Amino acid sequence: MKRKSIGTRHEMIVQPTFLIGTYNEDGSPDFAPITWVSKTCEKDYDYLIVISMYGTKKTKQNVQRTGQFCMNLATSQMITLVDYFGQISGKKGRKDALPYDFSRAECVEAPTLDQSPWVCECEVAQTVTTGQSDTFFCRIRNVQVDERIDVDTRGIDLTAFDPIIYSGNYHSIGKYLGAIGDFYRKET
């Protein structure tokens, strides 16, 4: 294989799309699509969610104010809602031109989207600011999953969730390939 240089691009830094749910000061829900999401390990198997938000969006201001939010996994069936939440500013009022149902989270003060099959309730433990981006390191307080989806000790089949993957454009994933250790077994 021979490769060519194409400059500095980020398209292959693919990311799942989450609709971050917060409450505004008046108690109304606010959602924004955020794809700069990852995880890190604090100690042992104590994971922290890592989420970066750029600029001055209302959702970011709400996270800074409350220290709590919900990550609602966006599925391909939610693409219109994702695109809407991404194009309409929460600074201009409630985003309610499209219908959606939400509920109160179980362990944090934040809204969950009823149609999201995977919701992670988070509380900010630390914030690191770089330029106009704030990166929040967050403790997971609760995870809710659609009861129809099998979650076992080996992990999950992401294709069952049909998540939106972002790389500058929206994509979905096609098929489950397997788990670590399914293809190569090292000798012990």
KOLKOLMAR-505527 format. One record per residue: residue in three letters; x, y, z of N, C-alpha, C, O in turn. Coordinates in steps of 0.05 Angstrom, whole numbers, plus 5000, padded with zeros to 4 digits. Example, Ala and Ser with C-alpha at 12.3 -4.5 7.8 and 13.67 -1.06 7.14 Angstrom:
2
ALA526448865156524649105156526449345156528549345169SER525749555142527349795143525850015157526850235161
This chain:
188
MET501749775000500050005000501850255000503850265015LYS501150444984502450694984500450904992498250924982ARG501351075012499551285022500351555011502651595002LYS498451745013499052025005498252205027496452145043SER499652435029498952635050496652795040496452875017ILE494752855059492353015052492053255070490053395069GLY494053315086493953545104492853465131492453225136THR492353665147491353605174488253605173486953805170ARG487153365176484253315176483553145199485152995210HIS480953155206480052995229477952785223476952665241GLU477352735198475152565191475452275202473352155208MET477752175205478051905216478151895246478551675258ILE477852115259477552115288474552105293473252305300VAL473451865289470551835289469551835318470951745336GLN467151935322466051965348463051895349461651955329PRO462151775370459251735373457952005378459152195389THR455452035371453952275375452152245399450552055401PHE452352435417450652445441449152705441450152915433LEU446652695450445152935456445452985486444352845502ILE446853205492447453265520445053415531444253625521GLY443853305553441553425565442153575590443553465608THR441253825592441653985616438954135621437254135604TYR438754245645436554425650437454715650439554775661ASN435854885637436355165638435655275666434455135682GLU436355515671435855645697432855645703432055635727ASP431155665683428255665687427055385689424555355692GLY428755175688427754905691427054775665426254535665SER427154915643426554795617428854625607431154685614PRO428354415591430554245581432054375559430954535544ASP434554305557436354405535437954155526439054015542PHE438054115500439553895488441354005466440554185451ALA443753895464445653975443447253725435448053565452PRO447653685408449353465400452253525405453353735398ILE453553335419456453355425457753085417456752875424THR459953105402461252865394464052835405465352635402TRP465053035419467653025431467452885458467553005479VAL466952615457466452455481468352215481468752085460SER469452165504471151935507471051845537469151925551LYS472951675545473051595573475951565580477751535563THR476451575606479151535617478751385643476551365653CYS480951275653480751125678482151285700484451365698GLU480551335722481651485744483351315762485651385769LYS482351075769483850885784482450615782480050605779ASP484050405782482950135779481050125755481850185733TYR478550065760476550065738474450285743472150255736ASP475350505755473550735760473750925736475551095736TYR471950895717472151055693470951335696469051375712LEU472051525682470951785680470151835651471651765632ILE467851955646467152055620468652315615468852485633VAL469652345591471052585583469552705560469052585539ILE468652955564467053085544468053375540468353525560SER468453455516469453725510467253885495465853785478MET466954135504465054315491466454565484467854685500TYR466054655459467354895448465355125449462955085447GLY466455365452464755605449463155685473463955625496THR460955815468459255925490456455815489454555955498LYS456055575478453355465476451955445503453255415524LYS449355465503447655455527448155195542448255205567THR448354975529448754715542451354725558451354625581LYS453454835547456054855561455655035586456754965607GLN454255255583453855435606452255285628452855325651ASN450355125620448754975640450554775654450254735679VAL452254635640454054445653455954585672456454495694GLN457054815663458754975681457255065706458355065728ARG454755135703453155235726452355015745452455045769THR451454785734450354565751452254335757452054205777GLY454154295739455954065742454653795736455753595743GLN452253795723450853555718449653555690448853765680PHE449553315678448253295651447752995645448752825660CYS446252945625445852675615446852655586446352835570MET448152445580449052375553446952185541446751955550ASN445452275522443452115509444552015482444952185464LEU445051755479446151655454444151715432441751655434ALA445151825410443451895387443551655367445651565360THR441151575359440951355339440251465312439451695310SER440451295292439851395265436951475263436251645246GLN435151365279432351455279432051735290429951855286MET434051835304433952095317435452315300435852535311ILE436252255276437952435260436652705256438052905257THR434052725252432852985248432953155273433453395273LEU432553025296432753155322435553255328435953475338VAL437553085321440353155325441053405308442253595318ASP440253395283440853615265439453875274440554095273TYR436953845284435454075294436854195319437354435320PHE437454025339438654125363441454255357442254435371GLY442754155336445354265329445154535315447154695315GLN442954595302442754835287441255065301441455295293ILE439754995322438155195336439555255363440255075378SER439955515368441355595392439455605416437255705414GLY440355485438438855495463438855775476437255835494LYS440555945466440656225477438256385468437756595480LYS436856285448434556435437431956335449429756405440GLY432156155469429756045481429655745478431455615468ARG427455635487427055345487426955225459425755345441LYS428355005455428354875429425954685429426054455438ASP423754785418421354625418419754625391417354565391ALA421154685370419854685343419254405334417454355318LEU420854205343420353925337419453785362420353845384PRO417653595360416653455383418753255394420053115378TYR418953235420420553025433419653005461418653195473ASP419952765472419252715500421752685516423752565507PHE421552785541423852755559422852695587420552735593SER424652595603424152525631426352635648428452705638ARG425852635674427952715693429752475698428852255701ALA432352525699434352315705433852205733432552335749GLU434851965738434551835764436451935785435751945808CYS438952005777441052055797442252335795443752415813VAL441752485774442752755771440452935762438352845754GLU440853195765438753395756439253465727440553665721ALA438153295710438453345681436253185667435252985677PRO435553265642433453125627434652895611436952915601THR433052685607433752465589431752475566429452535570LEU432652405542430852385519429652105520431051905520ASP426952085519425651835522426251645499426151395503GLN426951745475427551565453430451475451431151315433SER432151565470434951475469435151205483434251175506PRO436451005470436650735482438850715503439050505517TRP440650905505442850895524443251175535443851365520VAL442951205561443251465574445251435597445051245613CYS447151615598449151615619448851875635449052095624GLU448251845660447952065678450652135690451951965702CYS451452395687454252475694454252705713452552875713GLU456452715729456952935747459853025743461652855745VAL460353275739463053375733464853355758464053445780ALA467153235754469153215776471353415773472453515792GLN472053475748474253665742473753785714472653655697THR474654035711474454175685477154275678478654395694VAL477954235653480454345642479654515618478254435600THR480654765618480054955597482454975578484755015588THR481954955552484054995532482855175511481055095496GLY483855425510482655605490479755655496479055725519GLN478055615476475155645480473655375486471255365487SER475255165491474054905497474354855527476454905539ASP472254745539472354635566472054335564470254235551THR473854195577473753905578472953825606474253895625PHE470753675607469653595633470253305637469653135621PHE471453245660472052975669469752905689469553035709CYS468252705683465652665697465452375709466152185696ARG464352365733463652115745460952015734459052175731ILE460751765728458251645719456651585744457451435761ARG454251695745452451655768450451435763449451305781ASN449751395737447751195730447851155700448451345685VAL447250915691446950855662444250715659443550525673GLN442650825640440050705634440250595605441350725588VAL439250355601439250235575436550115568435050015586ASP435850125543433350015533433249725542435049565536GLU431049645555430849375566430749155545431148925551ARG430249235520430149035498432848965488433148775472ILE434949115496437649065486439248905506439348975530ASP440448695497442048515514444748645521446248715503VAL445248665546447848765555449048545574447948505595ASP451148415565452348205581455148285590456048505585THR456548105603459148155614461248195592463348315598ARG460748105568462748145546462448415533464148485517GLY460348555539459948815527457348825511455548665515ILE457249015493454849055477455449045448457649085439ASP453348985433453448995404452449265396450049315396LEU454249455388453449725381451349735358449849925356THR451349535341449449535319446649515329444749615316ALA446249395353443549385365442549665372440049715373PHE444349845377443550125384443350305360441950505361ASP444650225338444550385313445350675318443950855311PRO447750715330448550995337449351155313450251045292ILE449051415316450151605296453051645302453851705325ILE454751605282457651655285458251905269457351945246TYR459852085281460452335268463452355261465152285276SER463952455237466652495227466752745209468352745190GLY465252945216464853175198462253135183461053335174ASN461252895181458752815170457552595187458952485204TYR454952545184453652335200453952065186453652045161HIS454451855201454651575191453251395211452551475233SER452851145202451950935221453950705218455650705200ILE453650505235455450275233453950035222451550015226GLY455349865209454049655194453749385207451549275206LYS455849275219455549005229457348965253459349105256TYR456648775270458248705293460348505284459748305271LEU462848565291465048385282465848185304466747965298GLY465648265330466448085351467748245374467848485374ALA468648095394469848205417472848165418473948005402ILE474248295435477148255439477547955446476147855464GLY479347825433479847545438478347355420478847115420ASP476447455404474947285386476547195362475846995349PHE478647345355480047295330482847195333483947055316TYR484147265355486847175360487047095389486447245407ARG487946855393488246755420491246725425492546555414LYS492246895443495046875450495546635467493746555483GLU497846515465498446275480499246365508500746555512THR498346215528498946275555501146095567501846125590
